[in-house]
Amino acid sequence: MATTTKEYTGDGSKGIAGQAVLTFNFPYLKTEDVRVSLNGATLATTKYSLPTATSIQFNALGSSPSAFETSTQETNGAPKTGVKILIFRRTGTDLAQAVFGAGSSIRAKDLNNNQDQSLYFAQEASDTSNPLISDIQTFQVNDSAKVDQSIVYYNAATNSFQADATTTKSTIVDGGSF
């Protein structure tokens, strides 16, 4: 199985300019596909940089850090001691890497990138350390209301899937509030 994640534990000094950077060894198509999380919360890409193709470096906290930032990072940006750092790949799948038009040339690089996009997503889906899968594992189906011909839907308020025979089909199909 291909590894699409690299885990570290913060020690208060890693990932800062002039000090050690955190490295990873998985391939990716775009730098935007490389993500970083601290204690399970994914950081904005402005909170770190990629000084090399296989390393990340944390940026210093700004003038008004959030409560999350002050609880997980030192002022210089380094993750605090004991903070779980996860570097992972999340390959975009909304659009193909290359789209071919009638009469256009087809380059091997474009074909390979399209294939790599599918391969990387499949690897991410099979890597249980990758948040793509570990986030999904927290969903549970509440089947206490399940009866024959129930409608299953996702209830954002309870963060769970629900089975409900009393909600009308037209409400769900028509996109009504449930």
KEMINU-763891 format. One record per residue (C-alpha): residue number from 1; residue in three letters; x, y, z. Coordinates in Angstrom, 3 decimals. Last residue first. Layout:
+-----+------+----------+----------+----------+
: seq : type :        u :        v :        w :
+-----+------+----------+----------+----------+
: NUM :  ALA :        X :        Y :        Z :
...
+-----+------+----------+----------+----------+
This chain:
+-----+------+----------+----------+----------+
: seq : type :        u :        v :        w :
+-----+------+----------+----------+----------+
: 178 :  PHE :  -35.775 :   18.234 :    6.792 :
: 177 :  SER :  -35.740 :   21.299 :    4.642 :
: 176 :  GLY :  -36.743 :   20.826 :    1.040 :
: 175 :  GLY :  -34.446 :   19.622 :   -1.690 :
: 174 :  ASP :  -37.222 :   18.435 :   -4.008 :
: 173 :  VAL :  -36.192 :   14.802 :   -3.501 :
: 172 :  ILE :  -36.022 :   15.179 :    0.271 :
: 171 :  THR :  -39.319 :   16.977 :    0.734 :
: 170 :  SER :  -41.016 :   14.927 :   -2.005 :
: 169 :  LYS :  -40.090 :   11.656 :   -0.282 :
: 168 :  THR :  -41.852 :   12.681 :    2.862 :
: 167 :  THR :  -40.013 :   12.426 :    6.153 :
: 166 :  THR :  -41.853 :    9.846 :    8.258 :
: 165 :  ALA :  -39.885 :    6.800 :    7.100 :
: 164 :  ASP :  -36.583 :    8.107 :    8.437 :
: 163 :  ALA :  -33.133 :    6.595 :    8.265 :
: 162 :  GLN :  -30.539 :    9.106 :    9.389 :
: 161 :  PHE :  -26.886 :    9.599 :    8.497 :
: 160 :  SER :  -24.885 :   11.445 :   11.105 :
: 159 :  ASN :  -23.391 :   14.827 :   11.977 :
: 158 :  THR :  -26.315 :   15.559 :   14.312 :
: 157 :  ALA :  -27.151 :   18.954 :   12.804 :
: 156 :  ALA :  -25.778 :   17.936 :    9.394 :
: 155 :  ASN :  -28.402 :   15.194 :    8.996 :
: 154 :  TYR :  -27.409 :   13.021 :    6.036 :
: 153 :  TYR :  -30.243 :   11.112 :    4.406 :
: 152 :  VAL :  -31.634 :    7.592 :    4.278 :
: 151 :  ILE :  -35.263 :    7.197 :    3.299 :
: 150 :  SER :  -37.068 :    4.306 :    4.919 :
: 149 :  GLN :  -38.967 :    1.823 :    2.746 :
: 148 :  ASP :  -39.185 :   -0.744 :    5.557 :
: 147 :  VAL :  -38.381 :    0.763 :    8.908 :
: 146 :  LYS :  -35.333 :    2.551 :   10.291 :
: 145 :  ALA :  -35.929 :    4.978 :   13.132 :
: 144 :  SER :  -33.121 :    3.556 :   15.288 :
: 143 :  ASP :  -30.885 :    3.375 :   12.204 :
: 142 :  ASN :  -28.523 :    6.170 :   13.154 :
: 141 :  VAL :  -25.753 :    5.679 :   10.623 :
: 140 :  GLN :  -22.322 :    6.660 :   11.814 :
: 139 :  PHE :  -19.795 :    9.060 :   10.394 :
: 138 :  THR :  -16.417 :    9.126 :   12.183 :
: 137 :  GLN :  -14.872 :    6.763 :    9.614 :
: 136 :  ILE :  -15.317 :    9.412 :    6.907 :
: 135 :  ASP :  -12.781 :   11.704 :    8.575 :
: 134 :  SER :  -10.268 :    8.801 :    8.839 :
: 133 :  ILE :  -10.673 :    8.084 :    5.128 :
: 132 :  LEU :   -9.874 :   11.442 :    3.534 :
: 131 :  PRO :   -7.940 :   12.203 :    6.734 :
: 130 :  ASN :   -5.165 :    9.857 :    5.501 :
: 129 :  SER :   -4.047 :    7.383 :    8.169 :
: 128 :  THR :   -6.380 :    4.684 :    6.777 :
: 127 :  ASP :   -4.570 :    4.789 :    3.416 :
: 126 :  SER :   -6.945 :    3.046 :    0.966 :
: 125 :  ALA :   -8.793 :    6.166 :   -0.187 :
: 124 :  GLU :   -5.545 :    8.113 :   -0.466 :
: 123 :  GLN :   -4.091 :    5.404 :   -2.712 :
: 122 :  ALA :   -7.190 :    5.461 :   -4.933 :
: 121 :  PHE :   -6.938 :    9.266 :   -5.169 :
: 120 :  TYR :   -3.263 :    8.988 :   -6.091 :
: 119 :  LEU :   -3.984 :    6.413 :   -8.805 :
: 118 :  SER :   -6.761 :    8.475 :  -10.371 :
: 117 :  GLN :   -4.601 :   11.617 :  -10.477 :
: 116 :  ASP :   -1.614 :    9.541 :  -11.630 :
: 115 :  GLN :   -3.623 :    8.363 :  -14.644 :
: 114 :  ASN :   -4.560 :   11.920 :  -15.590 :
: 113 :  ASN :   -0.952 :   13.013 :  -15.069 :
: 112 :  ASN :    0.318 :   10.145 :  -17.237 :
: 111 :  LEU :   -2.034 :   11.070 :  -20.080 :
: 110 :  ASP :   -0.943 :   14.691 :  -19.854 :
: 109 :  LYS :    2.760 :   13.749 :  -19.817 :
: 108 :  ALA :    2.265 :   11.418 :  -22.794 :
: 107 :  ARG :    1.020 :   14.352 :  -24.823 :
: 106 :  ILE :   -2.160 :   14.234 :  -26.863 :
: 105 :  SER :   -2.260 :   16.779 :  -29.659 :
: 104 :  SER :   -5.483 :   18.613 :  -30.277 :
: 103 :  GLY :   -7.855 :   17.764 :  -33.112 :
: 102 :  ALA :  -10.871 :   17.311 :  -30.872 :
: 101 :  GLY :  -10.101 :   18.564 :  -27.401 :
: 100 :  PHE :   -8.310 :   16.799 :  -24.574 :
:  99 :  VAL :   -8.699 :   17.748 :  -20.941 :
:  98 :  ALA :   -5.697 :   17.454 :  -18.637 :
:  97 :  GLN :   -5.542 :   17.161 :  -14.847 :
:  96 :  ALA :   -9.170 :   16.044 :  -14.837 :
:  95 :  LEU :  -11.492 :   18.185 :  -12.733 :
:  94 :  ASP :  -13.245 :   17.668 :   -9.406 :
:  93 :  THR :  -10.700 :   15.067 :   -8.303 :
:  92 :  GLY :   -8.216 :   17.143 :   -6.325 :
:  91 :  THR :   -5.588 :   14.999 :   -4.651 :
:  90 :  ARG :   -5.511 :   15.221 :   -0.852 :
:  89 :  ARG :   -1.971 :   14.370 :    0.260 :
:  88 :  PHE :   -0.952 :   14.342 :    3.888 :
:  87 :  ILE :    1.341 :   15.947 :    6.437 :
:  86 :  LEU :    0.051 :   15.188 :    9.926 :
:  85 :  ILE :    1.338 :   16.946 :   13.010 :
:  84 :  LYS :    0.099 :   15.757 :   16.418 :
:  83 :  VAL :    0.893 :   18.400 :   19.058 :
:  82 :  GLY :    2.932 :   16.981 :   21.957 :
:  81 :  THR :    5.331 :   19.920 :   22.254 :
:  80 :  LYS :    3.994 :   22.962 :   20.443 :
:  79 :  PRO :    3.967 :   23.161 :   16.654 :
:  78 :  ALA :    6.475 :   25.735 :   15.415 :
:  77 :  GLY :    4.886 :   28.918 :   14.092 :
:  76 :  ASN :    7.351 :   31.428 :   15.629 :
:  75 :  THR :    4.683 :   32.349 :   18.180 :
:  74 :  GLU :    4.563 :   28.698 :   19.315 :
:  73 :  GLN :    1.775 :   26.591 :   17.899 :
:  72 :  THR :   -1.112 :   24.357 :   19.049 :
:  71 :  SER :   -2.985 :   26.343 :   21.729 :
:  70 :  THR :   -2.057 :   29.735 :   20.289 :
:  69 :  GLU :   -3.211 :   28.683 :   16.813 :
:  68 :  PHE :   -6.514 :   27.267 :   18.050 :
:  67 :  ALA :   -7.260 :   30.432 :   20.023 :
:  66 :  SER :   -6.707 :   32.433 :   16.844 :
:  65 :  PRO :   -3.563 :   34.484 :   16.270 :
:  64 :  SER :   -3.870 :   38.271 :   15.955 :
:  63 :  SER :   -0.425 :   39.637 :   15.016 :
:  62 :  GLY :    0.415 :   36.707 :   12.753 :
:  61 :  LEU :    1.865 :   33.365 :   13.773 :
:  60 :  ALA :    5.221 :   32.464 :   12.229 :
:  59 :  ASN :    5.084 :   30.287 :    9.120 :
:  58 :  PHE :    5.586 :   26.524 :    9.316 :
:  57 :  GLN :    8.023 :   24.780 :    6.959 :
:  56 :  ILE :    7.170 :   21.838 :    4.765 :
:  55 :  SER :    9.406 :   19.386 :    2.930 :
:  54 :  THR :    9.386 :   17.150 :   -0.144 :
:  53 :  ALA :    9.411 :   19.525 :   -3.144 :
:  52 :  THR :   11.580 :   22.006 :   -1.263 :
:  51 :  PRO :   10.791 :   25.184 :    0.692 :
:  50 :  LEU :    7.109 :   24.119 :    0.834 :
:  49 :  SER :    5.282 :   26.746 :    2.856 :
:  48 :  TYR :    3.080 :   26.849 :    5.932 :
:  47 :  LYS :    0.166 :   28.816 :    7.449 :
:  46 :  THR :   -0.957 :   30.230 :    4.075 :
:  45 :  THR :   -2.083 :   26.737 :    3.008 :
:  44 :  ALA :   -4.834 :   26.946 :    5.612 :
:  43 :  LEU :   -4.341 :   24.333 :    8.304 :
:  42 :  THR :   -6.333 :   21.111 :    8.603 :
:  41 :  ALA :   -7.525 :   20.405 :   12.149 :
:  40 :  GLY :   -6.709 :   16.895 :   13.438 :
:  39 :  ASN :   -4.288 :   17.877 :   16.206 :
:  38 :  LEU :   -2.357 :   20.000 :   13.695 :
:  37 :  SER :   -3.059 :   19.332 :   10.037 :
:  36 :  VAL :   -0.973 :   19.824 :    6.912 :
:  35 :  ARG :   -1.983 :   19.494 :    3.268 :
:  34 :  VAL :   -0.108 :   18.713 :    0.066 :
:  33 :  ASP :   -2.534 :   18.783 :   -2.893 :
:  32 :  GLU :   -2.029 :   22.547 :   -3.313 :
:  31 :  THR :    1.592 :   21.768 :   -4.246 :
:  30 :  LYS :    0.262 :   20.107 :   -7.396 :
:  29 :  LEU :    0.665 :   16.563 :   -8.777 :
:  28 :  TYR :    1.866 :   14.720 :   -5.679 :
:  27 :  PRO :    4.502 :   12.129 :   -4.762 :
:  26 :  PHE :    4.922 :   10.824 :   -1.207 :
:  25 :  ASN :    8.179 :   11.202 :    0.734 :
:  24 :  PHE :    7.607 :   13.679 :    3.536 :
:  23 :  THR :    9.936 :   16.097 :    5.305 :
:  22 :  LEU :    9.499 :   18.447 :    8.237 :
:  21 :  VAL :   11.897 :   21.380 :    8.259 :
:  20 :  ALA :   14.639 :   21.804 :   10.862 :
:  19 :  GLN :   15.747 :   25.276 :   11.864 :
:  18 :  GLY :   16.763 :   28.428 :    9.978 :
:  17 :  ALA :   13.159 :   29.114 :    9.039 :
:  16 :  ILE :   10.841 :   27.099 :   11.303 :
:  15 :  GLY :    9.528 :   23.585 :   10.751 :
:  14 :  LYS :   10.409 :   21.920 :   14.014 :
:  13 :  SER :   11.100 :   23.700 :   17.319 :
:  12 :  GLY :    8.302 :   23.218 :   19.861 :
:  11 :  ASP :    8.570 :   19.426 :   19.954 :
:  10 :  GLY :    5.582 :   18.599 :   17.768 :
:   9 :  THR :    4.778 :   14.975 :   17.048 :
:   8 :  TYR :    5.161 :   13.850 :   13.450 :
:   7 :  GLU :    3.037 :   11.893 :   10.978 :
:   6 :  LYS :    3.584 :   11.421 :    7.259 :
:   5 :  THR :    0.667 :   10.606 :    4.978 :
:   4 :  THR :    0.018 :    9.236 :    1.489 :
:   3 :  THR :    1.751 :    5.897 :    1.954 :
:   2 :  ALA :    1.299 :    3.434 :   -0.889 :
:   1 :  MET :    0.000 :    0.000 :    0.000 :
+-----+------+----------+----------+----------+
